[in-house]
Amino acid sequence: MTICAKNGSHIFGQIIDKKMVLSESGKILDQCWNELPEHYDNVGLREYCIMPNHFHCIIELLNCDPQLRKPLLEIIRALKSFSARKMNDLRFVCDNRKSRSPVWYRSYYEHIIRHSDEYAC
């Protein structure tokens, strides 16, 4: 999965000496990502990478009761919503802004990993 920041803004941090240094917004994203299993029983978090203007991640949808299983779209919507709300709250306080602004592009890119050899790539 790849999720991009609105307008390609470098809000999640910057690369310094070939290492990603998270901004406060990047730290919020990291926290919200790691909290997803607390909200969704069928989520298994795998590898992820926060870049200055986008986020790469692998989410495993675990087998559980089909009635409790949340679809991927709902999980991504929650991640974007939780993180955007916290980032906007931070910007509202720190930058003395009068309104909230979009953090994420509306959609996301996905690729379904169907086999272990695909996962290894």
Order of alpha helices (4+ residues) and beta strands (2+ residues): beta-beta-beta-alpha-beta-beta-alpha-alpha
